[in-house]
Amino acid sequence: MNSYNDADLRAAASAGIRAPSMHNSQPWLFRLRDGAVEIVADPARQLAVADRSGWAVRLACGAATYNARLALAMRGRPAEVRLRPSAAEPELIARLIPGAERPSTYAEQELCAAIPRRHSNRAPFWPDRVPADARVRLIEAARSEAAWLDLLVGMTALAGFAEIAGSADRVLRRDDRYQAELIGWIHADDASDGIPVGAGAPLPEPQDLLPQRLFGNRRRAPGRDYEPEPLVGILGVPGDLPVDQITAGQALQKVLLTATAAGLSASMISQPIEVTAARDQLRRSLGRAGYPQLALRIGYGTPGPATPRRDVSDVLA
């Protein structure tokens, strides 16, 4: 019988742990069961305040699933994906079953090579415009994973989004429990999870259009303002059930890897998704069916430090 083995599991997990997660909490486990590679949510790493519903865990595990799919395809063993395959195991995110063996495609090779180079860049980007062909590739990356990516065009749309995001950010900053949890994930040492102080955004200034989380007290260099007209994309899916959020996570990772392969940087803006009223307002402003799951700021930037990851042995169940 065609089955995955321990080497396949380690390859999938090694790629999976490079996925993004809220506060770099890394809420995933990987296991081999009945010849399939499974991605499992780790409830011990779910953020108690910021992610009471488990939305961020499912998004992160979906992104890890996409990386694992690429790693298995690179081994010539692409997977057939079953999302939330067992109602009796709600923490089981995805089961990857061996499909027909074949060589990896050029597109898979390009995206897999981008996995170790992809990380959130919270610093100001350069003012260079993202070209049309790159924008089309990002939109198609989301569409190919059953999601949509709306790129905001014009200052009217940007200003409207900035108002929604800024309002949500102010709500979260007034929540003492939320801020205490955030601070608990900021590290100045060599921890294997959380956000290093050096990877955070510089302190906000009055002229900034979009909100940034406060991960430290670093000031920006003179003349390094944020781009005045950033490229902002809203990633969404048709539904809002747990399985839809996992689908959104897979699409998110394909979009991020597509951006990385094109020489672009990205950072994630989740505040308008975390606050229910803001999310509803954002959904109405888009004028389309479906549910926004995350916002992205995309552009050209100077590569910064990658956030740390736990060892593969720590995430094997």
Residue frames as qw, qx, qy, qz and C-alpha x, y, z in Angstrom:
[[0.000, 0.888, 0.460, 0.000, 0.00, 0.00, 0.00],
 [0.363, 0.561, -0.036, 0.743, 1.23, 3.48, -0.83],
 [0.531, -0.775, -0.307, 0.150, 2.13, 5.12, 2.49],
 [0.119, 0.864, -0.312, 0.376, 4.20, 7.98, 3.81],
 [0.817, -0.129, -0.422, 0.372, 7.14, 7.12, 6.06],
 [0.507, -0.707, -0.191, 0.455, 9.12, 8.78, 8.83],
 [0.420, -0.110, 0.268, 0.860, 11.36, 10.61, 6.35],
 [0.002, -0.558, -0.529, -0.640, 8.29, 12.05, 4.64],
 [0.419, -0.798, -0.430, 0.059, 6.90, 13.13, 8.01],
 [0.515, -0.529, -0.023, 0.675, 10.09, 14.94, 8.97],
 [0.280, 0.155, 0.408, 0.855, 10.26, 16.66, 5.59],
 [0.166, -0.692, -0.543, -0.446, 6.65, 17.80, 5.91],
 [0.499, -0.773, -0.310, 0.241, 7.17, 19.00, 9.48],
 [0.527, -0.261, 0.106, 0.802, 10.44, 20.78, 8.64],
 [0.089, 0.327, 0.412, 0.846, 8.59, 22.82, 6.03],
 [0.330, -0.699, -0.586, -0.242, 5.40, 23.15, 8.06],
 [0.504, -0.619, -0.324, 0.508, 7.07, 24.83, 11.03],
 [0.311, -0.061, 0.174, 0.932, 8.14, 27.72, 8.77],
 [0.059, -0.669, -0.593, -0.444, 4.52, 28.85, 8.39],
 [0.042, -0.376, 0.229, -0.897, 3.38, 32.10, 10.02],
 [0.430, -0.545, -0.719, 0.049, 1.29, 32.16, 13.20],
 [0.225, -0.879, -0.095, -0.410, -0.08, 34.87, 15.45],
 [0.407, -0.825, 0.364, -0.145, 2.69, 36.07, 17.78],
 [0.463, 0.474, -0.749, 0.021, 4.78, 33.20, 16.35],
 [0.663, -0.347, 0.470, -0.468, 3.00, 30.87, 18.75],
 [0.285, 0.335, -0.872, -0.214, 3.51, 27.87, 16.41],
 [0.630, -0.096, 0.493, -0.593, 0.26, 26.06, 17.33],
 [0.819, 0.314, -0.329, -0.350, 0.81, 22.83, 15.39],
 [0.569, -0.360, 0.739, 0.007, 1.86, 19.22, 15.71],
 [0.608, 0.431, -0.525, -0.411, 2.67, 16.69, 12.98],
 [0.606, -0.241, 0.736, -0.180, 2.19, 12.95, 13.12],
 [0.346, 0.229, -0.799, -0.434, 2.25, 9.83, 10.95],
 [0.538, 0.045, 0.692, -0.480, -0.86, 7.68, 11.25],
 [0.733, 0.374, 0.559, -0.103, -2.05, 4.86, 8.99],
 [0.614, 0.196, 0.464, 0.608, 0.44, 5.91, 6.31],
 [0.153, 0.842, 0.301, 0.421, -0.81, 9.52, 6.21],
 [0.335, 0.054, -0.299, 0.892, 0.82, 12.72, 7.45],
 [0.232, -0.787, -0.560, -0.118, -1.52, 14.61, 9.76],
 [0.158, 0.351, -0.208, 0.899, -1.41, 18.23, 10.91],
 [0.450, -0.602, -0.653, 0.096, -2.94, 18.69, 14.34],
 [0.112, -0.797, 0.054, -0.591, -3.75, 21.90, 16.23],
 [0.504, -0.043, -0.646, 0.572, -1.92, 22.20, 19.56],
 [0.323, -0.813, -0.399, -0.276, -4.48, 23.59, 22.04],
 [0.633, -0.551, -0.185, 0.511, -1.71, 24.36, 24.54],
 [0.380, -0.131, 0.205, 0.893, -0.46, 27.06, 22.14],
 [0.026, 0.707, 0.544, 0.450, -3.77, 28.71, 21.35],
 [0.115, 0.218, -0.245, 0.938, -3.79, 32.34, 22.49],
 [0.114, -0.460, -0.818, 0.325, -6.31, 32.52, 25.32],
 [0.082, 0.654, 0.277, -0.700, -7.23, 36.18, 24.81],
 [0.167, 0.492, -0.399, -0.756, -6.43, 37.06, 21.19],
 [0.408, 0.151, -0.764, -0.477, -7.73, 33.79, 19.72],
 [0.496, -0.056, 0.657, -0.566, -10.60, 32.59, 21.87],
 [0.811, 0.340, 0.084, -0.468, -12.39, 31.15, 18.82],
 [0.746, -0.142, 0.591, 0.273, -9.37, 29.27, 17.45],
 [0.581, 0.804, 0.094, -0.088, -9.47, 31.23, 14.16],
 [0.099, 0.855, -0.504, -0.072, -5.76, 32.11, 14.27],
 [0.549, -0.311, 0.775, 0.027, -4.80, 28.52, 15.10],
 [0.741, 0.413, 0.530, -0.008, -6.73, 27.22, 12.11],
 [0.425, 0.893, -0.125, -0.081, -5.25, 29.86, 9.83],
 [0.150, -0.737, 0.657, 0.052, -1.72, 29.00, 10.99],
 [0.621, -0.107, 0.776, 0.011, -2.25, 25.24, 10.70],
 [0.704, 0.645, 0.287, -0.083, -3.68, 25.74, 7.22],
 [0.258, 0.884, -0.384, -0.064, -0.51, 27.60, 6.25],
 [0.378, -0.498, 0.780, 0.004, 1.59, 24.79, 7.76],
 [0.770, 0.259, 0.576, -0.085, -0.46, 22.29, 5.75],
 [0.601, 0.794, -0.036, -0.084, 0.37, 24.09, 2.52],
 [0.004, 0.772, -0.636, -0.017, 4.10, 24.02, 3.32],
 [0.594, -0.204, 0.775, -0.071, 3.88, 20.32, 4.13],
 [0.775, 0.526, 0.328, -0.125, 2.16, 19.70, 0.79],
 [0.405, 0.850, -0.332, -0.054, 5.03, 21.40, -1.02],
 [0.260, -0.603, 0.753, -0.045, 7.65, 19.41, 0.88],
 [0.716, 0.065, 0.689, -0.087, 5.95, 16.13, -0.01],
 [0.688, 0.710, 0.108, -0.106, 5.63, 17.17, -3.65],
 [0.142, 0.831, -0.535, -0.050, 9.37, 17.89, -3.71],
 [0.426, -0.338, 0.838, -0.042, 9.95, 14.28, -2.66],
 [0.296, 0.111, -0.778, -0.542, 7.90, 13.16, -5.67],
 [0.181, -0.326, -0.918, 0.137, 5.08, 12.13, -3.34],
 [0.226, -0.252, -0.048, -0.940, 2.33, 14.77, -3.65],
 [0.094, 0.189, 0.844, -0.493, -0.58, 14.55, -1.25],
 [0.287, -0.536, -0.590, -0.531, -4.32, 14.35, -1.54],
 [0.007, 0.172, -0.469, 0.866, -5.67, 16.67, 1.17],
 [0.410, -0.578, -0.680, -0.187, -8.53, 15.96, 3.54],
 [0.019, -0.398, 0.302, -0.866, -9.43, 18.94, 5.75],
 [0.477, -0.200, 0.500, -0.694, -10.99, 18.24, 9.17],
 [0.484, 0.093, -0.789, -0.367, -11.50, 14.60, 8.19],
 [0.422, -0.268, -0.846, 0.183, -12.85, 13.44, 11.57],
 [0.366, -0.684, -0.164, -0.609, -15.74, 15.03, 13.44],
 [0.819, -0.511, -0.246, 0.089, -14.59, 13.10, 16.51],
 [0.666, -0.267, -0.014, 0.696, -11.20, 14.87, 16.41],
 [0.184, 0.958, 0.221, 0.004, -11.81, 18.63, 16.02],
 [0.309, -0.815, 0.346, 0.346, -8.11, 19.33, 16.56],
 [0.628, 0.031, 0.628, 0.459, -7.18, 17.25, 13.48],
 [0.181, 0.673, -0.100, -0.710, -6.68, 19.97, 10.87],
 [0.633, 0.566, -0.357, -0.390, -5.65, 18.00, 7.80],
 [0.800, -0.162, 0.565, 0.117, -4.75, 14.50, 6.66],
 [0.325, 0.685, -0.499, -0.420, -2.31, 14.24, 3.77],
 [0.880, 0.058, 0.468, -0.060, -2.76, 10.97, 1.92],
 [0.314, -0.362, 0.642, 0.599, -0.18, 9.83, -0.65],
 [0.668, 0.601, 0.090, -0.430, -1.33, 10.45, -4.21],
 [0.892, 0.390, 0.095, 0.207, 0.16, 9.24, -7.46],
 [0.569, -0.519, 0.229, 0.595, 3.93, 9.68, -7.49],
 [0.546, 0.755, 0.200, 0.303, 5.31, 12.21, -9.98],
 [0.526, 0.084, -0.121, 0.838, 8.20, 14.67, -10.29],
 [0.097, -0.703, -0.354, 0.609, 7.70, 18.05, -8.68],
 [0.421, 0.793, 0.334, 0.288, 6.69, 20.87, -10.99],
 [0.410, 0.343, -0.100, 0.839, 8.69, 24.04, -11.58],
 [0.323, -0.670, -0.089, -0.663, 6.02, 26.04, -9.74],
 [0.831, -0.527, -0.174, -0.022, 6.25, 23.74, -6.71],
 [0.763, 0.013, -0.153, 0.628, 10.04, 23.99, -6.75],
 [0.164, 0.526, -0.018, 0.835, 9.90, 27.79, -6.87],
 [0.528, -0.667, -0.082, -0.520, 7.46, 28.04, -3.98],
 [0.894, -0.368, -0.192, 0.169, 9.22, 25.43, -1.86],
 [0.623, 0.204, -0.157, 0.739, 12.53, 27.29, -2.30],
 [0.083, -0.620, 0.002, -0.780, 10.80, 30.41, -0.95],
 [0.703, -0.579, -0.405, -0.082, 9.76, 28.73, 2.34],
 [0.677, -0.357, -0.259, 0.589, 12.99, 29.46, 4.29],
 [0.283, 0.156, 0.080, 0.943, 13.15, 33.01, 2.87],
 [0.283, -0.631, -0.425, -0.585, 9.59, 33.97, 3.77],
 [0.362, -0.411, -0.618, 0.564, 9.08, 35.93, 6.97],
 [0.018, -0.914, -0.405, -0.022, 7.05, 38.93, 8.02],
 [0.443, 0.160, -0.024, 0.882, 8.71, 42.26, 7.30],
 [0.180, -0.819, -0.515, 0.177, 7.22, 44.91, 9.60],
 [0.339, -0.422, 0.089, 0.836, 9.65, 47.66, 8.61],
 [0.390, 0.720, 0.029, -0.573, 8.82, 50.43, 6.12],
 [0.750, 0.299, 0.496, 0.320, 8.91, 49.32, 2.49],
 [0.245, -0.191, 0.342, 0.887, 10.42, 51.22, -0.41],
 [0.420, 0.499, 0.208, -0.729, 8.01, 53.38, -2.44],
 [0.102, 0.220, -0.789, -0.564, 8.51, 51.24, -5.59],
 [0.726, 0.114, 0.048, -0.676, 5.20, 50.16, -7.09],
 [0.552, -0.050, 0.832, 0.007, 4.40, 46.44, -7.24],
 [0.185, 0.230, -0.597, -0.746, 4.06, 45.72, -10.99],
 [0.729, 0.083, -0.039, -0.678, 0.84, 44.50, -12.55],
 [0.720, 0.186, -0.653, -0.146, 2.14, 41.03, -13.41],
 [0.212, 0.129, -0.817, 0.521, 3.14, 40.40, -9.79],
 [0.452, 0.006, 0.362, -0.815, -0.29, 41.55, -8.60],
 [0.780, 0.145, -0.341, -0.504, -1.95, 39.12, -11.01],
 [0.549, 0.186, -0.800, 0.157, 0.20, 36.28, -9.68],
 [0.069, -0.083, 0.698, -0.708, -0.81, 37.06, -6.10],
 [0.635, 0.090, 0.115, -0.759, -4.50, 37.15, -6.98],
 [0.771, 0.205, -0.525, -0.295, -4.20, 33.88, -8.90],
 [0.282, 0.220, -0.852, 0.383, -2.33, 32.24, -6.00],
 [0.362, 0.019, 0.576, -0.733, -5.30, 32.89, -3.72],
 [0.730, 0.223, -0.123, -0.635, -7.83, 31.81, -6.36],
 [0.597, 0.282, -0.743, -0.112, -6.03, 28.52, -6.96],
 [0.212, -0.006, -0.866, 0.453, -6.56, 27.65, -3.29],
 [0.245, -0.605, -0.731, -0.200, -10.30, 28.46, -3.29],
 [0.271, -0.655, -0.334, 0.622, -9.84, 31.94, -1.78],
 [0.352, 0.820, 0.239, 0.382, -9.84, 35.53, -3.03],
 [0.492, -0.354, -0.097, 0.789, -7.41, 38.39, -2.65],
 [0.190, 0.913, 0.319, 0.170, -8.73, 41.91, -3.13],
 [0.529, -0.052, -0.043, 0.846, -5.93, 44.43, -3.74],
 [0.003, -0.848, -0.378, 0.371, -7.09, 47.90, -2.68],
 [0.470, 0.353, 0.324, 0.741, -6.73, 50.49, -5.41],
 [0.001, 0.700, 0.179, 0.691, -6.60, 54.24, -4.78],
 [0.126, 0.202, -0.551, 0.800, -6.33, 56.37, -1.68],
 [0.599, -0.280, -0.016, -0.750, -10.07, 56.35, -1.05],
 [0.902, -0.130, -0.391, -0.129, -10.07, 52.56, -0.55],
 [0.592, 0.161, -0.548, 0.568, -6.81, 52.71, 1.42],
 [0.120, -0.330, 0.337, -0.874, -8.04, 55.48, 3.69],
 [0.763, -0.282, -0.133, -0.566, -11.24, 53.55, 4.37],
 [0.873, -0.053, -0.463, 0.148, -9.27, 50.43, 5.29],
 [0.375, 0.279, -0.479, 0.743, -6.84, 52.44, 7.42],
 [0.407, -0.397, 0.171, -0.805, -9.73, 53.91, 9.40],
 [0.900, -0.224, -0.224, -0.298, -11.18, 50.44, 10.06],
 [0.797, 0.098, -0.456, 0.384, -7.78, 48.96, 10.97],
 [0.164, 0.385, -0.395, 0.818, -6.86, 51.91, 13.17],
 [0.605, -0.412, 0.056, -0.679, -10.15, 51.74, 15.04],
 [0.942, -0.150, -0.293, -0.060, -9.69, 48.01, 15.68],
 [0.613, 0.255, -0.459, 0.590, -6.12, 48.58, 16.83],
 [0.153, -0.456, 0.311, -0.820, -7.28, 51.18, 19.37],
 [0.826, -0.337, -0.099, -0.441, -9.86, 48.73, 20.73],
 [0.915, -0.011, -0.344, 0.212, -7.18, 46.07, 21.24],
 [0.385, 0.384, -0.413, 0.730, -4.73, 48.51, 22.83],
 [0.412, -0.482, 0.209, -0.745, -7.33, 49.39, 25.46],
 [0.928, -0.226, -0.214, -0.205, -7.67, 45.70, 26.41],
 [0.270, -0.746, 0.583, -0.174, -5.22, 45.13, 29.27],
 [0.827, -0.138, 0.543, -0.041, -5.48, 41.34, 29.08],
 [0.790, 0.593, 0.110, 0.114, -4.82, 41.39, 25.35],
 [0.243, 0.871, -0.365, 0.222, -1.77, 43.60, 25.77],
 [0.533, -0.585, 0.592, -0.149, -0.41, 41.48, 28.61],
 [0.902, 0.137, 0.407, 0.042, -0.68, 38.36, 26.45],
 [0.614, 0.765, -0.071, 0.179, 1.08, 40.13, 23.58],
 [0.085, -0.841, 0.495, -0.202, 3.93, 41.26, 25.84],
 [0.767, -0.347, 0.531, -0.096, 4.31, 37.69, 27.05],
 [0.877, 0.327, 0.302, 0.179, 5.22, 36.60, 23.51],
 [0.345, 0.889, -0.232, 0.191, 7.92, 39.24, 23.00],
 [0.886, -0.339, 0.044, 0.313, 11.43, 37.94, 23.66],
 [0.099, 0.929, -0.353, -0.057, 14.80, 39.61, 23.83],
 [0.483, -0.471, 0.731, 0.101, 16.69, 36.31, 24.11],
 [0.225, 0.294, -0.812, -0.452, 17.13, 33.30, 21.85],
 [0.605, 0.133, 0.631, -0.467, 13.74, 31.75, 22.56],
 [0.210, 0.020, 0.875, 0.435, 12.45, 29.26, 20.00],
 [0.062, 0.660, 0.705, 0.253, 9.06, 30.94, 19.65],
 [0.146, -0.841, -0.295, 0.430, 7.46, 34.36, 20.05],
 [0.430, 0.852, 0.097, 0.284, 8.59, 37.63, 18.50],
 [0.634, -0.151, -0.124, 0.748, 12.18, 38.85, 18.95],
 [0.063, -0.804, -0.200, 0.556, 12.29, 42.54, 19.78],
 [0.168, -0.437, 0.475, 0.745, 14.39, 43.19, 16.68],
 [0.138, 0.248, 0.839, 0.465, 11.74, 41.71, 14.38],
 [0.071, 0.728, 0.605, -0.316, 9.04, 44.13, 15.50],
 [0.296, 0.776, 0.288, 0.477, 7.97, 47.31, 13.78],
 [0.292, 0.133, -0.278, 0.905, 9.51, 50.62, 14.82],
 [0.024, 0.477, 0.585, -0.656, 7.47, 52.87, 17.09],
 [0.272, 0.710, 0.589, 0.274, 4.49, 54.45, 15.35],
 [0.186, -0.200, -0.011, 0.962, 4.54, 58.09, 14.31],
 [0.356, 0.515, 0.388, -0.677, 1.60, 60.45, 13.62],
 [0.398, 0.506, -0.395, -0.656, 2.02, 60.31, 9.84],
 [0.121, -0.095, 0.979, 0.137, 1.69, 56.51, 9.65],
 [0.553, -0.023, -0.367, -0.747, -1.32, 55.32, 7.64],
 [0.806, -0.150, -0.533, -0.208, -1.60, 51.75, 8.97],
 [0.621, -0.675, 0.296, -0.267, -1.39, 50.46, 12.55],
 [0.589, 0.362, -0.698, 0.187, 1.50, 48.31, 13.75],
 [0.804, -0.521, -0.286, 0.022, 1.68, 46.14, 16.83],
 [0.117, -0.859, 0.423, -0.264, 4.03, 47.37, 19.55],
 [0.957, -0.040, -0.240, 0.159, 6.70, 44.69, 19.85],
 [0.680, -0.163, -0.169, 0.694, 9.40, 47.00, 21.24],
 [0.105, -0.909, -0.158, 0.370, 10.60, 50.58, 21.61],
 [0.554, -0.083, 0.414, 0.718, 12.86, 50.81, 18.57],
 [0.263, 0.785, 0.086, -0.555, 12.66, 54.06, 16.61],
 [0.777, 0.515, 0.286, 0.221, 12.97, 54.15, 12.85],
 [0.541, -0.132, 0.195, 0.808, 15.96, 55.62, 11.07],
 [0.142, 0.623, 0.057, -0.767, 15.58, 59.22, 9.85],
 [0.354, 0.426, -0.466, -0.690, 13.82, 59.39, 6.51],
 [0.140, 0.007, -0.976, -0.165, 12.47, 55.84, 6.77],
 [0.540, 0.102, 0.300, -0.780, 8.76, 56.57, 6.89],
 [0.531, 0.248, 0.810, -0.025, 6.26, 53.93, 5.88],
 [0.173, 0.186, 0.641, 0.724, 5.19, 54.02, 2.25],
 [0.265, 0.172, 0.191, -0.929, 2.51, 56.70, 1.76],
 [0.752, 0.204, -0.120, -0.615, 0.40, 54.50, -0.53],
 [0.305, -0.305, 0.902, -0.017, 1.01, 50.88, 0.49],
 [0.556, 0.029, -0.674, -0.485, -0.30, 47.91, -1.46],
 [0.426, -0.127, 0.702, -0.557, -2.87, 46.29, 0.82],
 [0.472, -0.016, -0.767, -0.435, -4.58, 43.02, 0.03],
 [0.618, -0.189, 0.453, -0.615, -7.57, 41.49, 1.82],
 [0.244, 0.130, -0.945, -0.175, -7.61, 37.69, 1.78],
 [0.603, -0.023, 0.389, -0.696, -10.98, 36.00, 2.14],
 [0.002, -0.033, -0.981, -0.193, -12.98, 32.84, 1.51],
 [0.379, -0.348, -0.532, -0.673, -16.65, 32.19, 0.69],
 [0.685, -0.554, -0.444, -0.165, -17.55, 30.76, 4.13],
 [0.081, -0.689, 0.465, -0.550, -16.50, 31.21, 7.74],
 [0.937, -0.321, -0.044, -0.133, -16.64, 27.72, 9.22],
 [0.587, -0.624, 0.471, 0.209, -13.49, 26.17, 10.72],
 [0.760, 0.166, 0.505, 0.374, -12.79, 24.32, 7.46],
 [0.383, 0.871, 0.174, 0.252, -13.04, 27.62, 5.56],
 [0.259, -0.925, 0.278, 0.021, -10.46, 29.18, 7.87],
 [0.721, -0.289, 0.545, 0.314, -8.08, 26.27, 7.21],
 [0.629, 0.568, 0.404, 0.344, -8.61, 26.81, 3.49],
 [0.081, 0.988, -0.024, 0.127, -7.79, 30.48, 4.00],
 [0.540, -0.704, 0.416, 0.199, -4.56, 29.51, 5.76],
 [0.744, 0.087, 0.524, 0.405, -3.45, 27.41, 2.81],
 [0.417, 0.798, 0.280, 0.332, -4.25, 30.25, 0.41],
 [0.245, -0.958, 0.142, 0.051, -2.47, 32.73, 2.68],
 [0.640, -0.475, 0.487, 0.356, 0.72, 30.71, 2.56],
 [0.654, 0.373, 0.488, 0.443, 0.61, 30.32, -1.20],
 [0.174, 0.952, 0.142, 0.209, 0.15, 34.09, -1.56],
 [0.407, -0.857, 0.285, 0.136, 3.05, 34.78, 0.82],
 [0.705, -0.206, 0.542, 0.409, 5.36, 32.32, -0.94],
 [0.535, 0.648, 0.402, 0.364, 4.37, 33.72, -4.32],
 [0.034, -0.996, 0.036, -0.076, 5.26, 37.19, -3.06],
 [0.578, -0.645, 0.428, 0.258, 8.59, 35.96, -1.69],
 [0.726, 0.146, 0.531, 0.412, 9.45, 34.23, -4.97],
 [0.373, 0.803, 0.291, 0.361, 8.75, 37.52, -6.77],
 [0.462, 0.213, -0.233, 0.829, 11.18, 39.42, -4.50],
 [0.316, -0.647, -0.137, -0.680, 8.41, 41.03, -2.46],
 [0.134, 0.029, -0.765, 0.629, 8.03, 41.40, 1.29],
 [0.465, -0.515, -0.478, -0.538, 4.82, 41.22, 3.28],
 [0.008, -0.060, 0.723, -0.689, 3.45, 41.78, 6.74],
 [0.263, -0.466, -0.817, -0.217, 0.10, 40.77, 8.14],
 [0.211, -0.196, 0.228, -0.930, -2.55, 43.05, 9.61],
 [0.300, -0.297, -0.905, -0.053, -5.01, 41.05, 11.71],
 [0.047, 0.173, 0.497, -0.849, -6.51, 43.75, 13.95],
 [0.493, 0.118, -0.106, -0.856, -9.55, 44.42, 11.69],
 [0.630, -0.045, -0.727, -0.271, -10.26, 40.67, 11.67],
 [0.326, -0.076, -0.799, 0.499, -9.87, 40.20, 15.43],
 [0.192, 0.237, 0.414, -0.857, -12.46, 42.86, 16.32],
 [0.322, 0.429, 0.842, 0.057, -15.90, 41.63, 15.23],
 [0.240, 0.846, 0.304, -0.367, -17.39, 45.05, 14.50],
 [0.007, -0.701, 0.458, 0.547, -14.37, 46.06, 12.44],
 [0.273, -0.058, 0.896, 0.345, -14.47, 42.82, 10.48],
 [0.332, 0.637, 0.690, -0.090, -18.14, 43.34, 9.66],
 [0.150, 0.877, 0.001, -0.456, -17.38, 46.88, 8.53],
 [0.142, -0.496, 0.695, 0.502, -14.48, 45.65, 6.39],
 [0.356, 0.234, 0.887, 0.177, -16.67, 42.98, 4.83],
 [0.310, 0.799, 0.466, -0.217, -19.30, 45.54, 3.89],
 [0.015, 0.818, -0.251, -0.517, -16.69, 47.92, 2.49],
 [0.287, -0.252, 0.803, 0.457, -15.41, 45.26, 0.08],
 [0.600, 0.371, -0.033, -0.707, -18.84, 44.87, -1.48],
 [0.524, 0.263, -0.763, -0.272, -18.41, 41.17, -2.18],
 [0.903, -0.308, -0.125, -0.274, -19.71, 37.88, -0.85],
 [0.792, 0.137, -0.461, 0.377, -17.48, 36.00, 1.55],
 [0.603, -0.792, -0.074, 0.066, -15.54, 36.62, 4.73],
 [0.319, 0.779, -0.444, 0.306, -12.21, 38.46, 5.07],
 [0.915, -0.308, -0.209, 0.156, -9.66, 36.41, 7.02],
 [0.618, -0.459, 0.066, 0.635, -6.53, 38.58, 6.99],
 [0.332, 0.942, -0.016, -0.042, -5.07, 41.76, 5.53],
 [0.811, -0.070, 0.162, 0.558, -1.60, 41.94, 4.00],
 [0.079, 0.933, -0.177, -0.303, 0.77, 44.84, 3.35],
 [0.864, 0.166, 0.331, 0.342, 2.91, 43.98, 0.33],
 [0.255, 0.954, -0.151, -0.051, 5.89, 45.73, -1.20],
 [0.750, 0.398, -0.328, 0.414, 9.65, 45.86, -1.67],
 [0.479, -0.848, 0.154, -0.165, 11.70, 45.98, 1.50],
 [0.210, 0.610, -0.728, 0.232, 15.10, 45.33, 3.00],
 [0.779, -0.190, -0.595, -0.051, 15.11, 41.76, 4.39],
 [0.358, -0.667, 0.406, -0.513, 15.01, 41.68, 8.17],
 [0.085, -0.301, 0.922, -0.230, 15.61, 38.94, 10.72],
 [0.594, -0.189, -0.684, -0.379, 13.54, 35.77, 10.58],
 [0.626, -0.497, 0.291, -0.526, 11.57, 34.77, 13.65],
 [0.091, -0.369, 0.920, -0.099, 12.79, 31.62, 15.44],
 [0.811, -0.047, -0.361, -0.459, 11.23, 28.19, 15.19],
 [0.738, -0.405, 0.500, -0.203, 11.10, 25.20, 17.50],
 [0.068, -0.373, 0.889, 0.259, 13.06, 22.11, 16.53],
 [0.609, 0.036, -0.581, -0.539, 11.27, 19.59, 14.38],
 [0.398, -0.068, -0.888, 0.218, 11.54, 17.00, 17.14],
 [0.092, 0.148, 0.552, -0.815, 9.42, 19.26, 19.37],
 [0.534, 0.231, -0.007, -0.813, 6.44, 19.22, 17.00],
 [0.478, 0.091, -0.819, -0.303, 6.24, 15.52, 16.19],
 [0.675, -0.301, 0.268, -0.618, 3.33, 13.90, 17.99]]
